[in-house]
Amino acid sequence: MGRKNKQNPFAAKKRQKKEQLASGTDRRTEPYEEIKRDNEKFEKYYRLQNICSDAAEWQQFSVTIRENLPSAFRVTGFKHEAKALLNIIKTELFAEYIRGVAELRGTPADQVERPLCLPWYPGGLAHQLHLTRKDIRRSEPLYRLHNFLINETNAGAISRQEAVSMIPPIVLDVKPTDKVLDMCAAPGSKTAQLIEALHAEPEKFKIPPGFVLANDVDNNRCYMLVHQAKRLNSPCFLVTNHDSAYFPNLMNSEANGVKAVMKFNKILCDVPCSGDGTLRKNPDIWLKWNLAQAYNLHGIQYRIIRRGAEMLEVGGRLVYSTCSLNPIENEAVIQRIVSEYQGALEIVDALHLLPGLKCKPGLTEWKLASKEVDEVYSNFKEVPDKYHTIIRPNMFPLPKDQMANLGLEKCIRILPHFQDTGGFFVAVLCKKRQFPFEINDVKHLFPKKAEVEVAPKSSENIQIDEGKLIPWGPQRKRRRLHGYKEDPYVFFEENDHDWKEMREFFDLDCSLNYRCLLTRCVTEKKKNVYYCSELIRDLVLLNEDSIKIINTGVKAFARCENRHTDYPFRLAQEGLQTTNAFMGPKRRVEINKDDLILLLKCTDPTKPPSTTLLQESTQERCQQLSVGSCIIKYTDQRFTLNVVGWRGTSSLRAYVDKNETMHIMRLLGVNPSEFEINKYEKAREEALKTAEKSLEELPADETKCFGEDAQIISAEISTNI
């Protein structure tokens, strides 16, 4: 068939750019126009809801929400070196912060306010800076602070995250034994917190008995989620791609080997929302805010929380959260789910987990309005017929006598002016009994024999046709796959040749389950070997036909064929947190601080440090080691560091990337400035080179004529750019 009148949008955009350049109206050269932070409908609607106590508080709220949002970050708490890093942050980094801010603002250092330690975050690990992201990114006096935040984030030692966004995982109260589901996980900052909570007791558990399953409906955002979570290198983590409102029933194996429907202890529903609580971070919302978004999202939000509540086990905890201020997306959704299933769900007061947090209780009264907020409705009878498909009866608050029994006042409502943050809403629910429509038995996952003839299968090879799954009642939705087809998950078998050699070479403990080692391709010559927990393995094998699995496992071993060694695999730094717990003393080298610094400063892989440069004790240990991968261990009074190393024929080197190198050197008290880049200094050098090159290309007579001017320009570039 012909294309008819269809046009190529990419070609049309290209033509438009050419026309703009020819006419001299290229908008890329125009200065950025500041967004007007005002919306009459927004102000009218929230005044109507009485989200502030009085006119004075409204004025404070109104001023704060038009200001830029301060930056915040938290330290990864479960790592051995967390306390040492936190001490460096409070002393060295904050001293640099005060110096940079004083220079930036032209004020004395003693007048600069120190970063705020968030009182409600456990362990004092989270801080809020009195600077915006733009301040940090675009100010030369703060380039060291910017470099620190980027470097430590990439090393997995800290996470940059909006302060109020840290609250839902805290009130979910995850323990290492919990089976956790994050239903709308991308981009992954809250998921990272859940993983941290899962690994909070490394001394007690080599590998946590629980797991975190992170799901998102957007295929592209799933890979963003993988990237975020990979920094924590957890073997108890699984990423799936599915519509949360129609998430399929998953299967797992119980202790006696019987297959059962998976139920979760903890579920986080951080649902899609209009996001008007993020106006300080995303000012473009001022331009497009309207009530239609909230009305359209209410149904989606309800379906997600309802599906989450169904998959929750009795006694489990579910947290519902949004970055919206609108009661239609918040209290109305909670009211609907709690009232519809009376007795099954109970709103829980979780403020004791957030000491020092300033917040308001949930609303028990609210009103609805037309899209233009020119008509206000107190009940459904007042809604015109033309809006009946948009505004529904269950969006209105219940009568006061029914509302009194729901406990909506136990919800947490955070406004921006309380502690200089964004706006947020959190509700914590506990499941008291099962829903009447829940599927809790494996046999109910399959259609009746009268409808479809099902071939008999052994319990070891149960497969589920996801298209036949019915999450609740008559509602059903077929799975639609988007994005690339994922590689298979191929687990090690009992007689796997690579496992036998691996176990012998690395002196691996028999408690390491070889059946949890996997590769992502069907081949005899494995490239990378990953490790996942036993529960994750069980989930993958039983459910890979019913849901799209994006990623799981942490890289434990990588192929590294070297002519000087007979064994073709080396340890991977990403999985060392896991493999280290199972390795014996055979492939370990303990070194002192000076030796570790020497190894880290070697950035040229072709010239590794000779063992003759190391301490005598280290040299003796290296002589006992054959060529190949090893663990380099350094013990300090404050922490213990383990990094992957390589014992060469006459050398020893550390296998760590630039970010981790800077992180370790910072912990050791070594200034990592030789690895840092001052982007402003680099820009000046490049501009100077460009000016000099332009001068060289001028004809001789013009060079002589403009020589003095060129020298002046070069001098200005070197000092002012």
N, C-alpha and C positions, 0 to 999 in steps of 0.2 A: 504493500500500500504506500501511497505517496505521503509526504509530510504535510500536504495541504497548506494551511496558514501558520503552521507551527514555526516558531523562531528559536534559534539557539540563544539562550539567555546570556551565556558567557561571551559570545560574539557581539551581542548587543551592548553589553557592558564595556567591552573593549573599544567599540566604535564611539561610545559616549565619552570615554576618557580621551580619545584622540580629538574629538570635537571640542572638549573643554580646554585641552592644551592649545589647540589652534586659535580658539577665541580668547585665550588668556584668562579663563574663568575656572582654573583648577582649584577646587576647594581645599586640596591638600596643603596648599601654601598659605591658606588663611588661618589666622589664630583661632584656637579653640574657644568656642563661645560658652561661657559659664551658664550652667543650668539654673533657671529661676526656681528656687526652692519654695514653691507655693502652689497650693491646689485648693481652691475654694470648696469643692465638694468634699475633700478629705477633712478639712477643718469643720465643716458643717456637720458631717456624719459623726465624727468622734466627740464633738460637743454634745450631740444628741444622746450618745451612749453613756455620758457621765463617767468616762474612764479616769478623770481627775476629780479630786474631792471638791475643789473650789476654783475660783477664777485665778487666784495667785498660783496655784499648782499648775493650772492649764497654761499660764504664761511661761512658767519654768519649762514645762514639757514642750511648748511650742518653740522656744528658743533653742533648747538642746537638740531637738530632732532636725534642726536646720544646720547643725554644726557637723564637721567631719568626724568620723569614728576613730577613736584611739586604737593603736595596735596592741595586741596581747599575744602572749606565748606561754607554753607550759613545758616543763622538763619531763622527759620520759622516765617515769618513776621506778619501773621494775629493774632497770639496769644497775649493775654493781656500782658504776661510777656516778650515779645520779646526785648523791650528796656532795661529792667533790666538785662536780660541774656547777651545782647550785651555789656553792661557796664562791667559785670563780665569778659567777654572774653577779652575785651581791657585792663583790669587792671590785675586781678589775673592770668588768663590763660596765657596771653602774658608774664607776669613776670616769670611764671613757664617755659614757652617756651624758653625764653632767657637764664635762668639758665641752663636748660637741654641741649640746643644746645652748650652753652659755655663749659659745662662739656664734652659733646660728642666730640667736635672738639678740645678741649684743648686750647681755645682762651679766652681772657678777655670778660666779659659780655658786655662791652661798644662797642665791635667790632662786636657783633651779630646784624644782620639786622632784624628789626621787621617785622612781617607778613604784607603782602601788602593788603590793602583794595581795592577791585576792583572798580575803579571809575565809571564804566558804570553800575554796578548793583544797582537797586533802593534802596534808604534808607541806603546805606553803610552796608548792611547786609551780604555781601559775602567777604571772605578773602582767600588769597592764602599764604600757608606756604612755606618757603624755605627749605622744606624737602620732601623726597619721601615717599611713603607708606611703603617701606622697612625700611627706617630710623626710622620711628615712631614705626613700629611693632616690630623691633628687637633690639632696644636700651634701656637699663635699665634706663639711665638718663631721658628718655622721657616716662616712663611708665604711669605717671600721665596724660600727654597729650593724650596718647593712650586711657586710661580709660575714660577720659572726652569725647572724640570723639565717642566712642562706646556707652557710657551711654546716652549721649544727643541725639544721633541718634535714639536709641531704644525708648527713651521717646518722639520722634517726635519733639524735640525742634530745632534740626539742621539736615541738610542733607549733606553728603559728596558726592561731585560731581565735575567732571572735570570742570574747569573754563569756557572754551568755550562752553561746553554742556549746560550752563545756558542761552545762547543767544537766541535760537529759541523761547522759551516761552515768553521772554521779548518782542520781536518784534511782536509776535502774538497779544499782547495788549489785554488780556482777561479782561472783566468786569463781575461783579456778575450776570448780566442779560443774558450773552451769552450762547448759546448752542454750546458746544465745542466737537470736535471729534479729538482724537489722534489715527491715523490710525495704526501706528507701535509703540506701547507704551512701551513694555517691554525693559529693566527691570523696568522702572518707575520713574527715577529721574526727567525727564521733566514733566511727568504726575503730579508728586507731586507739581511742580511749578504752573501748570495750576490750580490745586485744591486750592493752596494758593491764587492765583489771584482771583479765584471765591469767596473766603471767605474774601476778602480784606476790606469789609465794614461791620463788625459785628454789629456796632451800628445802621446801617440803616436797615439791613435785619436779622431777626431771622434765617431764612433759605434762602440762595440765590435763586433767581428765575430761574437762569440758572442751567446747569449741565455739567459734563465732562464724555464723553463716551470714554473709553480706550479700544482699540482693539489690538490683536496680533494674528498672524497665528499659533504660536507655543503654544500648549496646556500647556506644562510644564512651559514655561516662563510666561504664564498668571497668574499662582499661585505666581510666584515671584513678578509680578506686583501687585497682591492683597496684598501681604505682605508689599510691600513698601508703598502703598497708605493707608493701614489700620492705619498707625501711625498718619494720619491726621484726621481720624474719620469723614469723610464727608458723609452726607446722600444724597448728590447730585452727586453720583459717580456710574458708571456702568462699568463692565468689560465684554467684549465679546471675543469670539474665532472664527475668520473667516479670510479668505484670503482677505487682504485689496484691492487687485486689482479687486476683484469681490464682494465687500461688497454690501449686498442687500439693496434695498430701504426700509427704515423703515417708520412706520406710527406713527402719533401722533394725539391727539385730539386738535382742535382749541378752542378758547374761546366760540364759539357758539355750541360746542359739535360735530361738523362735523369732520369726519376722513380725514386726509390729509397726503401727502407724507412729511416726515421730511426733512427739510433743515437746515444746520448748519450755524451759524454766523462766527465761527472760526474753522479752520482745520489745524492740524499740521501733516505734512508728513515728519517725520524723517526716511527716507527710509533705507532699507538694503544697505550696500555699501562695497567696498573693504577695507575700514578702514585704508588706509595708512596715514591718519592724526593722527592716534593713535600709531605710531611707538615708541614714547617715553614711552607709557604705556604698549604696547604689542610688545616687541622687536622680538617675534617669526615671525612677519609679514616680517621681513627682509629676512627670509629664503624662504618664499613661494610667495613673491610678483611677479606678472606677469600681463601683460595687458589683458589676457583672462578673468580675473575676471571682469574688468570694462566693457568689451564688452558684457559679459553674463548678467550683472546686468542692463545695460542701458534699455533694454526692460521692465524689471520688474519695475524699477523706474518710467519709463514713464507711465505704466499702473496704478500704484498706484496714481500718481499725477493727472492723467486724471480722475480717478474715484473720487478722492477727489474734484476736481474742479467741477465735475457734481453735487455732493451733497451739494456744497456751494451755499448759497442764493446770489442773486444779491446784491452787496454792501458789501458782506462778505470778509474776509481776509483769505488767505491760506499761510502758511509758509512751504517751502521746504528746507530741510537741510540734509547734509551728513557730516561724519567725514572723507571725502576723499579729496584729492587735485586734483584729475583727472578731467579735463574738460569734458571728455566723460560721467561722472556720474553727472556732475554739470551743466555747461553752456549749454552743448548739449541737456540735458533733458529740461531745461527751454526754450531754443530757440525753441525746437520742439513743446512744448505745446502752447506757445504764438503765434508762426507763423501759426500753423495749424488752430487755432480758432481766427483769426484776429478780434480784437475788443472786444472779450469776456473776455480776461484776460489782465491785465496791471501790469508790474513790478513796485513796489512801493519802493521809497527810505525811509528806516526806520532808518537811522543812527542817527536821532535826538533823538531816544529812547535809544541810547547807547553812552552817552557823555563820551569822553575820550578813547573810544575803538580804537586801532590801527589796521587798515585793508587796504586791497587793493580792488579796484573795480573789478567786474567780467571781465573775459577775453572776448575779441571779436574776437580773432584769436587763433587757435590751430591746431595741426596736428595729424594725426593718424599714427600708426606704426604697424609692424608685432609683433608677440608675443615676439620674441627675440630682438626687436627694432633694427634690422639690415636693415630694409626697412622702408622708411618714405613716407607717402602719403598725398598730399595736397588736393586732391579731389577724388571722387569715381572712376573716369576713370582710375586712376593710380593703383587701387587695383586689384591684380591678381584674376582670376576667382575662385581659390580655397578658397579665403577668403570672397567671396560674401555673404555667409550665416552667417558670423561672423561680418564683418564690413558692416554697412548699410549706404545708402546715407544720411539719416537724422542725422548721427553722425558728419558730417562735418559742419563747419561754413558756414552760408549763405553768398552770395555776399555782399560786403561792403555797397551798396546802401540799401539793405534790412535790414542788420544788424543795420544800424543807427537808424532805427525806433523801434527796439525792447527794447532798454534800458538795455542791459545786464550789463552795467557799474554800474547800481544801486544795483547789487548783492553784497554781502559781502563775501570777501575771506580773511581768517585769516591764516597766516603762523606762525609756532612755535616760530620764533625768535622775533616777534613783541613785545610780552609781556610775554615770557617764558611760553607758553601754548602748547596745541596740535594744529593740523591743523583742519580747519573747513570751511564749505561753507554754506551760508544762502541766500535764495531768498524769498522775500515777494511779493505775488500776490494779486491783488484786482479783483473781478469779476464785469464786467461792464454790461453784458447781459447773457441770458441763452444760453446754447449750443443747437443746433438744434435737438439733439437726446435725450434730457433730458426727464425723466418721471416725470411729475409734477401733475398728476391727479390720484386719487385712482383707477378709473375705468380702467386705462391703466395697472394696475398691474395684471389684470386677463386676461386669454385668452378669445377670442371671443366665443360667445355661439355656433357658427357654428362649432367650433373646439372641445370644451369640454362643456358638460352640467354641469352647476354650480347650485347647490341648493341655493335657496334664503336664505340670512342670515340677521339678524338684524344688524344695525350699531354698536350695543353694543358688538356683538360677531364676528366681522370680523376676519378671519384667512387667512393667506397668505401662499400659497404653494411656498416655496422658490425656488424649482426646476424650477418653471415657470417664475421667475423673470429674466428680461433681463436688466442688468445695462445700456447697450448702444448697439444700432444697433443689428447685428446678433450674436455678441459674447455672450457666456453664459458659465457658469461653475457650476456644481452641488456642493452643500455643502457636504463636507466630515467631519464627526465628528471623533475626536480622543480623547483619554483619557477617564476618567471616566464620566459616565452619572451624570449630576448635579441633586441635590435635587430640588423638586418643590418650587415655591414661592407662599405661601398660605397667602393671605391678610385677615385682620380682616373684619368680617361682622358687620352689624348695631347692631344686638342683641347679640354680643359676650359677654359672661359672664365675661371673664377675663378683658375686656376693662372697663366694668362698675366698677368693684372692683378697678382696677388700677387707674382710674380717681378719684375715691373717696379717696383712701388711700394716693395718692401722690399729691392731690389737683391740678390736671392738668387743664390747661386753655382749654376752648372750642375751641380755635383757632388751637389746635393740632389736625390734621386730623387723626382720628382713622383708616380710610381706608388705611392709609400709613404704618400702623403697620403690620408686616408680620412674619411668621415662615417658617422654611425650611422643615417641615414634616407635614403630615396629621394626626393629633392626637388631642385628646381632652386635654391631659395633655401636654401643651407646655413647652419646656425646655428653649429656648432662644427666645426673642422677639426683632426683628430688626425694624428700622425705616428708611424710604427713603422719598425723596421729592415727591410731587404730580406728577411732570413731569416724574420722574424715574418710578413711579408706572404705569403711563400711557404707557410708553415705554415697560415695562416688559409685561403687559397684552396684548398689541397689537402686540408684536413682538416675544414672546417667542417660537412661532412655526417656525419662519423664520430664527432665528440666535441663536447660542449657547451662552447663558448667563452664565458666570462663577460666578460672585459675584456682589451683590449690598446691600445697606443698612448698617447701623451701629448698633451694638448691644446696645439696650437701656435698656432692662430688662432681668434678668436671674433668673431662678427658684432657690429658696433658702429656702427649707422647714425647718423650725425651730420650735421646740415644744413650744417655748415661744411666738410665734406670730401666729396670725390667717391668715396673708396674706403671700402667698408663693413666692412672687417675690421681688427681690431687684434691685436697680439701678445698671447699669453697668458703670464703669468708662469710657469705650470706647465711650459711647454715651452721656456722661454728657454734652458735648459741645452743644448738641442738646436739650436734655430733660430739662436742667437747664433753658432755655429760656421760658419754658411753665409751670414751677412749681411755685405754690404759696408758702406762708410762712409756711404752716402747717408742713412740714418735713424738716425744715432748722434749723441749729445750727450755730450761729456766735461765733467764738472763737478768742482768742488772739494768739500772736506768741509763747509764752511759751507752751500753751496747744497744739498747732499744732505740735511743735517739740516733745513734749512728746508722742503724738499719733504716729508720724512717726518713732520714735525710738523703738517702740514696734514691734519686728519682729516675736514674737512667737504668732501665732493665738489662741493658747489654753489659753494664759494668757493676755487678753486685759486689758488696763489700767482702773482701777476703777474710777468712776466719782468723788470719794472723793479726788482724786489727782488733780482735775481740779479746775480752778478758781470758785468762788462762783456764778458768773453770769452764767457760763457754767453749773454748777450743777443745778441751778434753771431751766434753759431751758431744760435740760435733763429730769427733773422730769415731765415736761409738755408733753414729748414725749412718746408715746407707743413704745413697742419693735418693731424694724424693721429697714429698710433701711432709710437713710436720707442724706442730703447734708451738709457737713461741709464747712463753708465759712470763709475765712480769707481776710481781706482788709488791704492793705498797701497803702502808698502814691503813690507808683510806679505801683502797679498792684493789681488785685483781684484774689484770688485762690479759686476754688471750687473743692472739692474731695468727693467721695462717702464714706459715713460712715455707721456704724451699731450701733444703740442704743440697747445695751443689757439690761438685767434686772438690772444690777448694774454697767455697764461698757459702754465705748464708744471707738470704734476703727475705724481706717481709712482703707478703702479698696483700697490700691494702691500697685502696684508692686515695685520691688527693683529699677528699672530704674527711675520711676517717683518719688519715695521717694528721691533718690539722687538729682534729678533735683530740687525738691522743697526745699530741705535742702540747696542746693547751693544758691538758690534765697534768702533764709532767712538769709544767711550769716553764716551758720553752716558748719563746715568742714565735708564733707561726707566720710573722710578717713576710718572710722570704717566699712564702707560698701564696701570699695575698696579692690581689691586683687592685690598684687604685684606678678606677675607670676614668676618673677626671684627669689624672696625670697622663694616662694612656691616650686620651683624646687630645690633650695638648701636644703630645709628641707626634701624633699622627697629623694633626693640623700643621705643625711646624715642618714636617717632612713634605707635606703637600705644597706648602708655600715655597719651600726651597726648590722642589722639583719644578714648579711653575716658573720660577726665576731662571733655572737652568735652561728651560726650553725657549726662553726669549732670545731673539737675535742679539748679536753683540752690541750694536749701537743702542738698542732699546735697554739692554742690560745696564749699560753705562749710564744711560739717561735716568733710569729708575732705580739705580743701585742703592742710593741712600734711602729712598722711600721704602724699598723692599726690606732693607735692614731694620728700619723702624717698625715695619709691619711684623717682621719675624720676632722682634723683641716683644712687641705687644702680645703676640700669640702665645709666646712662651710664658708670659706672666699673667695674662688675663683670661684666656679661654677656659 
